[in-house]
Amino acid sequence: MPVMAKAESPFVLLSDSDGSYSEMLKALTEHHNGLLESEVLSVQAPSGHPFTLAVGSRACEATIAGIDSDDYALCVFLPSQTFADLTTGPKGQGLLADKRLSAIYLDQPLTRQMLLAKMLKPRMQTIGTVLGPGSDRQASYFAAAASSLGLTPLIGRLQDSENPVRELTPIIEQSDVFLPLPDSSVFNRASAKWILYLTLRNRIPLIGFSASYAYAGAVVSVHSNVEQIAKQAMEIVNHRGIKDPLPAPAYPDDFSITINETAARNLGLALAPSDALMIELKRRDRVGQ
């Protein structure tokens, strides 16, 4: 039987050297079958690497711009919308079509978040969000995900120059659950505080997209950590041959749930422990309901 040639160790390109990026490099190294060469992005991505594992949006953008015709790249630790923006051009689309470029997103699939919302309020009928310039194209995905679960989507638009309270208030007031989406223009510090305040005042559960959002006041957050994303990335790297095509870009397989017990108590929600919620959400995630 022929023996499949194993791929070379990936070259890890980091968008930055601090915080989560150094944690990601450490986790990637722990899950790899050997040593990892790495570098922090300076002006442009280093060339001559058959397989690049780009960590973060800036590293992914530079890798796509500088990738050679026979090389491969896997981007991790960036939102799905950012990856879509980086691959709209002919080069990105060509790399995806040739299966030489893939990604593991940082954010969660909308249906997973909405399934969690239905676990909190089984009789919910409406789910709201507000989109900004960086996430406006997600409106159709949000509406489709909500409709697939029998929910009515309520979608507001928020521009940088607008009064966030004026736009947020009617959407939150009409929502059974509010689901923010990552968007730097919408979820800056000031807007996030208003979202937390208005959902609490109107007794509307808020589903967060990060652990910090739960710590700040969201009832519950579903998110994937550095360890979970690194493990999934290295499962791809460690089991592929030199010329093996990459799988399609995907959301994280594994995830965690963080509960804000005080927020839940204030809203009169009796929630199961996070481990139990996670087991049930994974079950519903598999069957899609």
C-alpha positions in Angstrom: 0.0 0.0 0.0 1.3 3.5 -0.8 2.2 5.6 2.2 0.7 9.1 2.2 3.3 11.8 2.5 2.7 13.8 5.6 2.4 17.6 5.2 5.3 19.7 6.5 4.8 21.5 9.8 2.8 24.7 9.3 4.4 28.1 9.6 2.4 30.2 12.1 1.9 33.8 11.3 0.5 35.9 14.2 -1.3 39.2 13.8 0.1 40.3 17.1 2.3 39.0 19.9 0.2 39.8 22.9 -2.7 38.3 24.9 -4.8 35.8 23.0 -2.3 35.5 20.2 0.5 34.2 22.4 -2.0 31.9 24.1 -3.1 30.6 20.6 0.5 29.9 19.6 1.0 28.0 22.9 -2.1 26.0 22.3 -1.3 25.2 18.7 2.2 24.0 19.7 0.7 21.7 22.4 -1.7 20.1 19.9 0.9 19.8 17.1 3.0 16.7 16.5 6.2 18.7 16.4 7.8 22.1 16.7 6.2 25.1 15.1 8.0 27.9 13.4 6.2 31.2 14.0 6.6 34.9 13.4 4.6 38.1 14.2 3.4 40.0 11.1 5.4 43.1 10.3 4.7 44.7 7.0 3.8 41.7 4.8 3.6 38.0 5.2 6.8 36.0 4.8 6.9 33.9 1.6 8.1 30.5 0.8 6.0 28.5 3.3 4.0 25.6 1.8 1.4 25.8 4.6 0.7 28.9 6.6 -1.5 28.9 9.7 -2.6 32.6 9.9 -3.8 33.7 13.4 -6.1 36.8 13.3 -7.5 39.0 10.6 -4.4 40.9 9.7 -2.3 37.7 9.4 -5.0 36.2 7.2 -5.2 39.2 4.9 -1.5 39.3 4.5 -1.3 35.6 3.9 -4.0 35.7 1.2 -2.2 38.6 -0.5 1.2 36.9 -0.6 0.4 33.2 -1.0 2.2 31.4 -3.8 0.4 29.4 -6.5 1.1 26.0 -4.9 0.8 26.8 -1.2 -2.0 26.3 1.3 -3.3 28.4 4.2 -5.6 28.0 7.2 -6.9 31.2 8.9 -8.1 31.0 12.5 -9.2 33.4 15.2 -11.2 35.8 13.0 -15.0 36.4 12.6 -16.8 34.8 9.7 -17.8 38.1 8.2 -14.2 39.3 8.2 -13.1 36.2 6.3 -15.9 36.6 3.8 -14.7 40.2 3.3 -11.1 39.1 2.8 -12.1 36.5 0.2 -14.5 38.4 -2.0 -11.9 39.1 -4.7 -10.8 36.8 -7.5 -7.7 35.5 -5.7 -9.6 34.6 -2.5 -12.4 33.0 -4.5 -9.9 31.0 -6.5 -8.0 29.8 -3.4 -11.3 28.6 -1.9 -12.4 26.9 -5.1 -9.0 25.1 -5.3 -9.4 24.1 -1.6 -6.0 25.7 -0.8 -7.5 28.2 1.7 -9.8 27.6 4.6 -10.7 29.0 8.0 -12.0 28.2 11.5 -14.1 31.2 12.6 -14.0 32.8 15.9 -17.8 33.4 16.2 -20.6 30.9 16.5 -23.2 29.9 13.9 -26.4 31.9 14.3 -28.6 28.8 14.6 -26.5 27.6 17.6 -27.0 30.9 19.3 -30.7 30.9 18.5 -31.1 27.4 19.8 -29.6 28.5 23.1 -32.1 31.4 23.1 -35.0 28.9 22.7 -33.6 26.9 25.6 -33.9 30.0 27.8 -37.4 30.9 26.6 -39.0 27.9 24.9 -42.1 30.0 24.1 -40.2 32.9 22.4 -41.5 34.1 19.1 -39.2 37.0 18.2 -35.5 37.5 18.3 -33.8 40.9 17.7 -30.5 42.2 16.7 -29.0 45.5 15.4 -26.5 45.6 12.6 -24.0 48.2 11.6 -21.8 48.8 8.5 -19.5 45.8 9.4 -22.3 43.3 9.8 -25.1 44.6 7.6 -24.7 41.7 5.1 -25.5 39.3 7.9 -29.2 40.5 7.8 -30.2 37.7 5.4 -28.4 35.0 7.3 -30.0 36.2 10.6 -33.4 36.2 9.0 -33.0 32.8 7.5 -31.7 31.2 10.7 -34.6 32.7 12.7 -37.2 31.5 10.2 -35.7 28.0 10.1 -36.4 27.8 13.9 -39.9 29.3 13.6 -38.8 32.7 15.0 -39.6 36.2 13.7 -36.5 38.2 13.1 -36.4 41.9 14.2 -33.4 43.6 12.6 -32.4 47.2 13.2 -29.6 49.2 11.5 -27.2 51.4 13.4 -24.8 53.8 11.7 -21.8 55.3 13.4 -23.3 58.8 13.5 -26.7 57.7 14.8 -28.0 57.8 18.4 -27.8 54.1 19.5 -30.6 54.4 22.1 -33.1 55.6 19.5 -32.4 52.6 17.2 -31.9 50.0 19.9 -35.0 50.8 22.1 -37.8 49.7 19.7 -36.0 46.6 18.6 -35.2 45.5 22.2 -38.7 46.3 23.4 -40.3 44.1 20.7 -37.9 41.2 21.1 -38.3 38.1 23.3 -34.5 37.6 23.2 -31.8 40.0 21.9 -28.8 38.5 20.1 -26.0 40.9 19.3 -23.6 40.1 16.5 -19.9 41.1 16.5 -19.5 44.4 14.8 -16.9 47.0 15.8 -19.0 49.9 14.7 -22.0 48.7 16.7 -20.5 47.1 19.7 -18.1 49.7 20.9 -18.0 50.3 24.6 -20.7 52.9 24.7 -23.2 50.9 22.6 -22.6 47.7 24.5 -23.4 49.5 27.8 -26.7 50.8 26.3 -27.6 47.3 25.0 -27.0 45.8 28.5 -29.0 48.6 30.1 -32.0 48.5 27.8 -32.3 44.7 27.8 -32.1 44.6 31.6 -34.7 47.5 31.9 -37.1 45.7 29.5 -36.4 42.3 31.1 -35.2 40.9 27.8 -32.6 38.1 27.9 -29.4 39.0 26.1 -27.3 36.2 24.5 -23.6 37.2 24.4 -20.9 36.2 21.9 -18.0 36.2 24.4 -17.3 35.3 28.0 -16.7 39.0 28.7 -20.2 39.8 27.5 -21.6 37.5 30.1 -19.4 39.0 32.8 -20.7 42.4 31.8 -24.4 41.5 32.1 -25.6 39.2 29.4 -27.6 36.3 30.8 -25.6 33.7 29.0 -22.9 33.6 26.3 -21.9 30.9 23.9 -18.3 31.1 22.7 -15.2 29.1 21.7 -11.9 29.6 23.5 -8.3 29.5 22.3 -7.8 25.9 23.3 -10.9 24.7 21.4 -10.0 26.5 18.2 -6.4 25.4 18.4 -7.3 21.8 18.8 -9.7 21.9 15.8 -7.0 23.6 13.7 -4.4 21.0 14.5 -6.7 18.2 13.8 -6.7 19.4 10.2 -3.0 20.1 10.1 -1.9 16.8 11.7 -4.0 14.6 9.5 -3.5 16.0 6.0 -1.0 15.0 3.3 1.2 17.5 1.5 -1.3 18.1 -1.3 -4.5 17.2 0.4 -7.3 19.7 -0.2 -8.5 21.7 2.8 -12.0 21.3 4.2 -14.5 24.1 3.7 -14.3 27.1 6.1 -16.2 26.2 9.3 -17.4 27.5 12.6 -15.9 26.0 15.8 -17.0 22.4 16.6 -16.6 22.8 20.3 -17.8 25.7 22.5 -18.3 26.8 26.0 -21.2 28.5 27.8 -20.8 31.2 30.4 -23.8 32.1 32.7 -24.3 35.3 34.6 -26.3 34.0 37.5 -27.2 37.5 38.8 -28.6 38.6 35.4 -30.6 35.3 35.1 -32.0 35.7 38.6 -33.0 39.3 37.9 -34.9 38.2 34.9 -36.6 35.3 36.8 -34.8 32.6 34.7 -34.0 29.3 36.3 -31.1 28.0 34.3 -29.5 24.6 34.4 -25.7 24.6 35.1 -23.5 25.5 32.2 -22.3 21.9 31.7 -25.9 20.7 31.4 -26.8 23.6 29.0 -23.8 22.8 26.9 -24.7 19.1 26.6 -28.3 19.9 25.6 -27.2 22.6 23.2 -24.8 20.2 21.5 -27.6 17.7 21.1 -29.9 20.3 19.6 -27.0 21.6 17.4 -26.6 18.2 15.9 -30.2 17.7 15.0 -30.8 21.4 14.2 -33.8 22.0 16.5 
